[in-house]
Amino acid sequence: MLALAALLSACGGGSEGVGGLQPAGAQAPSPNPSIMTTASTPPTNSTISEELAAYQFLNAERGRCGFGLLAANAPLDAAARAHADYLIVNSLNSHLEDATLFPEGFTGTDPAARVRAQGYADLGGVTDEFAFFTSSNAALPKSGIGVLGIRGLLNAPYHLNGLMSGYRDVGVAVRSREDTGKGQPGVFVQVNAAYTASAGPQRLGSSDALTYPCEGTANVNPQLSNETPNPVPGRDLRTAPLGSTVYIAVREGNRLAITRAAMTRAATGESVALRTPVTSANDPHGPCLTGCFGPHQAYVVPDAPLLPDTAYTVMLGGTNNGTAFSRSFTFSTGSGG
């Protein structure tokens, strides 16, 4: 049985981002030169099918919902691969590295230091995300785990926040003890995304808004059974999982308020019980400089798992810098958990 453990990103050097919702009546964000709509460069690790698949899947999800594509980047690929190997060799699960206690494979204490060490210059912002899979089979095969890891991270609110933010470049690694020759069993799916200070982050227009999932998003994980930090402190998500997370945001620098959030089963209209929307005002892990929800971001999540292979309609309302918006879209769950 696979077990997913996902940890909160530890961003160094700042974390600018875009995300969220659209104003009333809007079906797509307005044309915006800040948003990347093409990313033709294949990942440096393209010979490894799991990493290529994970990269393409993340870009497909970002692009479909209007968050902008990410360009594959060799230094970020190297940073992701080196950190995943460090965790495997030293049997750790952490966003940090310690040159004194665990010197083997050390490339930098924090994500910013590690991407700079690999040659990513002029760093403006960075995020570090990983999912770790273990099973009773010590030689856990990698097949399908790249996409499975990204899909899991996209249903964990603090990781979803990072993966849908305004980074421009990305590196992906899918690594196991088979790659390092020693260390802990299991598979790490490691993602490092960043942007340069000179380019700045991808940013939405001042009145634009988006969601993830969005209209037509399919195979969303129907439940969240693990995230670190725990989005509901004190609740054991292994025995009392949440449902599918809906991420909401407006342009960085704007202020988002959610005044209405509802979800129904599309086929029957049956209402789904949602938890109170989480914003910067009530984020249980805020306020913090990076990794938490800012004034332009929010999320809502069902209080219990959704049904697998089922369509759900989301209805949202609120204000973007005081201007009212409403949004309705339908997504469908997959069979995963």
RAPE-V342257 format. One record per residue. N is the residue number from 0. RES is the residue in one letter. SS is DSSP state (helix for helix, strand for strand, loop for the rest). NEAR is the number of other ideal C-beta (glycine too) atoms within 8 Angstrom. D_FIRST is the distance of its C-alpha to the first C-alpha in whole Angstrom. Layout:
N,RES,SS,NEAR,D_FIRST ; N,RES,SS,NEAR,D_FIRST
This chain:
0,M,loop,4,0 ; 1,L,loop,8,4 ; 2,A,strand,8,7 ; 3,L,strand,12,10 ; 4,A,strand,10,13 ; 5,A,strand,14,16 ; 6,L,strand,10,20 ; 7,L,loop,11,23 ; 8,S,loop,15,25 ; 9,A,loop,11,28 ; 10,C,loop,14,31 ; 11,G,loop,9,34 ; 12,G,loop,8,37 ; 13,G,loop,8,37 ; 14,S,loop,12,35 ; 15,E,loop,12,37 ; 16,G,loop,15,35 ; 17,V,loop,17,35 ; 18,G,loop,15,33 ; 19,G,loop,15,34 ; 20,L,loop,15,36 ; 21,Q,loop,12,39 ; 22,P,loop,11,43 ; 23,A,loop,7,44 ; 24,G,loop,4,44 ; 25,A,loop,10,43 ; 26,Q,loop,4,40 ; 27,A,loop,6,40 ; 28,P,loop,12,41 ; 29,S,loop,7,44 ; 30,P,loop,3,45 ; 31,N,loop,10,44 ; 32,P,loop,4,45 ; 33,S,loop,9,42 ; 34,I,loop,13,39 ; 35,M,loop,10,38 ; 36,T,loop,6,38 ; 37,T,loop,5,38 ; 38,A,loop,9,36 ; 39,S,loop,4,36 ; 40,T,loop,6,35 ; 41,P,loop,7,32 ; 42,P,loop,12,30 ; 43,T,loop,10,31 ; 44,N,loop,11,28 ; 45,S,loop,9,28 ; 46,T,loop,3,28 ; 47,I,loop,8,24 ; 48,S,helix,6,23 ; 49,E,helix,12,20 ; 50,E,helix,15,22 ; 51,L,helix,13,25 ; 52,A,helix,10,22 ; 53,A,helix,16,21 ; 54,Y,helix,13,25 ; 55,Q,helix,8,26 ; 56,F,helix,12,23 ; 57,L,helix,14,24 ; 58,N,helix,11,28 ; 59,A,helix,8,28 ; 60,E,helix,12,26 ; 61,R,helix,13,29 ; 62,G,helix,11,32 ; 63,R,helix,9,31 ; 64,C,loop,13,32 ; 65,G,loop,11,35 ; 66,F,loop,13,33 ; 67,G,loop,14,35 ; 68,L,loop,10,33 ; 69,L,loop,15,32 ; 70,A,strand,10,34 ; 71,A,strand,15,32 ; 72,N,loop,12,33 ; 73,A,helix,9,33 ; 74,P,helix,11,34 ; 75,L,helix,16,31 ; 76,D,helix,16,29 ; 77,A,helix,12,30 ; 78,A,helix,17,29 ; 79,A,helix,14,26 ; 80,R,helix,13,25 ; 81,A,helix,12,27 ; 82,H,helix,17,25 ; 83,A,helix,14,22 ; 84,D,helix,12,23 ; 85,Y,helix,15,25 ; 86,L,helix,15,22 ; 87,I,helix,16,20 ; 88,V,helix,11,23 ; 89,N,loop,10,24 ; 90,S,loop,7,20 ; 91,L,loop,7,21 ; 92,N,loop,6,19 ; 93,S,loop,7,23 ; 94,H,loop,10,25 ; 95,L,loop,7,28 ; 96,E,loop,13,29 ; 97,D,loop,8,31 ; 98,A,loop,8,34 ; 99,T,loop,5,35 ; 100,L,loop,5,32 ; 101,F,loop,12,30 ; 102,P,loop,6,32 ; 103,E,loop,7,30 ; 104,G,loop,9,30 ; 105,F,loop,10,31 ; 106,T,loop,12,33 ; 107,G,loop,12,33 ; 108,T,loop,7,33 ; 109,D,loop,11,32 ; 110,P,helix,17,31 ; 111,A,helix,11,34 ; 112,A,helix,11,35 ; 113,R,helix,16,33 ; 114,V,helix,16,33 ; 115,R,helix,11,37 ; 116,A,helix,9,37 ; 117,Q,loop,12,35 ; 118,G,loop,8,38 ; 119,Y,loop,14,38 ; 120,A,loop,6,41 ; 121,D,loop,6,43 ; 122,L,strand,13,39 ; 123,G,strand,14,40 ; 124,G,strand,13,36 ; 125,V,strand,16,32 ; 126,T,strand,16,29 ; 127,D,strand,14,26 ; 128,E,strand,14,22 ; 129,F,strand,15,19 ; 130,A,strand,14,15 ; 131,F,strand,13,13 ; 132,F,strand,15,10 ; 133,T,strand,9,8 ; 134,S,loop,9,6 ; 135,S,loop,3,7 ; 136,N,loop,6,9 ; 137,A,loop,5,12 ; 138,A,loop,6,13 ; 139,L,loop,14,10 ; 140,P,loop,6,12 ; 141,K,loop,10,14 ; 142,S,loop,5,15 ; 143,G,loop,7,14 ; 144,I,helix,14,13 ; 145,G,helix,17,17 ; 146,V,helix,10,17 ; 147,L,helix,14,14 ; 148,G,helix,16,15 ; 149,I,helix,16,18 ; 150,R,helix,14,17 ; 151,G,helix,13,15 ; 152,L,helix,15,18 ; 153,L,loop,13,21 ; 154,N,loop,12,19 ; 155,A,loop,14,20 ; 156,P,helix,13,24 ; 157,Y,helix,14,25 ; 158,H,helix,14,23 ; 159,L,helix,15,24 ; 160,N,helix,15,27 ; 161,G,helix,15,27 ; 162,L,helix,15,26 ; 163,M,loop,14,29 ; 164,S,loop,14,32 ; 165,G,loop,13,35 ; 166,Y,loop,15,34 ; 167,R,loop,13,35 ; 168,D,strand,14,33 ; 169,V,strand,15,30 ; 170,G,strand,19,28 ; 171,V,strand,16,24 ; 172,A,strand,14,22 ; 173,V,strand,17,19 ; 174,R,strand,12,19 ; 175,S,strand,13,17 ; 176,R,helix,12,18 ; 177,E,helix,5,20 ; 178,D,helix,8,22 ; 179,T,helix,11,23 ; 180,G,loop,4,23 ; 181,K,loop,5,22 ; 182,G,loop,8,20 ; 183,Q,loop,7,17 ; 184,P,loop,8,14 ; 185,G,loop,12,12 ; 186,V,strand,12,13 ; 187,F,strand,15,16 ; 188,V,strand,18,17 ; 189,Q,strand,15,21 ; 190,V,strand,17,24 ; 191,N,strand,17,27 ; 192,A,strand,15,30 ; 193,A,strand,17,33 ; 194,Y,strand,14,37 ; 195,T,strand,13,40 ; 196,A,loop,8,43 ; 197,S,loop,6,45 ; 198,A,loop,7,43 ; 199,G,loop,10,42 ; 200,P,loop,15,39 ; 201,Q,loop,12,38 ; 202,R,loop,13,40 ; 203,L,loop,14,40 ; 204,G,loop,9,44 ; 205,S,loop,7,45 ; 206,S,loop,8,45 ; 207,D,loop,15,42 ; 208,A,strand,17,38 ; 209,L,strand,16,35 ; 210,T,strand,16,32 ; 211,Y,strand,14,28 ; 212,P,loop,10,27 ; 213,C,loop,12,30 ; 214,E,loop,6,32 ; 215,G,loop,8,30 ; 216,T,loop,12,26 ; 217,A,loop,7,24 ; 218,N,loop,7,20 ; 219,V,strand,14,20 ; 220,N,loop,13,17 ; 221,P,loop,15,17 ; 222,Q,loop,12,16 ; 223,L,strand,15,16 ; 224,S,loop,8,14 ; 225,N,loop,11,15 ; 226,E,loop,14,18 ; 227,T,strand,8,20 ; 228,P,loop,8,23 ; 229,N,loop,9,22 ; 230,P,loop,12,24 ; 231,V,loop,9,25 ; 232,P,loop,6,25 ; 233,G,loop,4,25 ; 234,R,loop,7,22 ; 235,D,loop,5,19 ; 236,L,loop,13,17 ; 237,R,loop,7,14 ; 238,T,loop,5,16 ; 239,A,loop,7,18 ; 240,P,loop,12,17 ; 241,L,strand,14,20 ; 242,G,loop,14,20 ; 243,S,loop,16,21 ; 244,T,strand,13,23 ; 245,V,strand,14,27 ; 246,Y,strand,15,28 ; 247,I,strand,17,32 ; 248,A,strand,15,35 ; 249,V,strand,14,38 ; 250,R,loop,12,40 ; 251,E,loop,11,40 ; 252,G,loop,4,43 ; 253,N,loop,11,43 ; 254,R,loop,9,42 ; 255,L,strand,17,40 ; 256,A,strand,7,40 ; 257,I,strand,13,38 ; 258,T,strand,6,40 ; 259,R,strand,9,38 ; 260,A,strand,12,34 ; 261,A,strand,9,33 ; 262,M,strand,13,31 ; 263,T,strand,12,31 ; 264,R,strand,12,29 ; 265,A,loop,9,31 ; 266,A,loop,5,32 ; 267,T,loop,6,33 ; 268,G,loop,5,34 ; 269,E,loop,6,32 ; 270,S,strand,7,32 ; 271,V,strand,11,29 ; 272,A,loop,7,29 ; 273,L,strand,12,29 ; 274,R,loop,11,29 ; 275,T,loop,5,32 ; 276,P,loop,11,32 ; 277,V,strand,14,32 ; 278,T,loop,13,34 ; 279,S,loop,10,36 ; 280,A,loop,4,38 ; 281,N,loop,6,35 ; 282,D,loop,11,32 ; 283,P,loop,8,31 ; 284,H,loop,9,30 ; 285,G,loop,8,34 ; 286,P,loop,5,36 ; 287,C,loop,7,35 ; 288,L,loop,4,36 ; 289,T,loop,10,33 ; 290,G,loop,13,30 ; 291,C,loop,11,31 ; 292,F,loop,12,32 ; 293,G,loop,8,36 ; 294,P,loop,8,39 ; 295,H,loop,13,38 ; 296,Q,strand,16,34 ; 297,A,strand,13,32 ; 298,Y,strand,14,29 ; 299,V,strand,14,29 ; 300,V,strand,15,25 ; 301,P,strand,13,25 ; 302,D,loop,8,24 ; 303,A,loop,9,21 ; 304,P,loop,10,19 ; 305,L,loop,13,21 ; 306,L,loop,8,20 ; 307,P,loop,9,18 ; 308,D,loop,7,20 ; 309,T,loop,12,23 ; 310,A,strand,9,26 ; 311,Y,strand,15,28 ; 312,T,strand,11,31 ; 313,V,strand,14,32 ; 314,M,strand,12,35 ; 315,L,strand,16,36 ; 316,G,strand,11,39 ; 317,G,strand,13,41 ; 318,T,strand,10,43 ; 319,N,strand,15,43 ; 320,N,loop,8,46 ; 321,G,loop,5,48 ; 322,T,strand,8,47 ; 323,A,strand,7,46 ; 324,F,strand,14,43 ; 325,S,strand,9,41 ; 326,R,strand,13,38 ; 327,S,strand,7,36 ; 328,F,strand,11,33 ; 329,T,strand,10,31 ; 330,F,strand,15,27 ; 331,S,strand,12,24 ; 332,T,strand,15,20 ; 333,G,loop,12,18 ; 334,S,loop,6,15 ; 335,G,loop,10,12 ; 336,G,loop,7,12
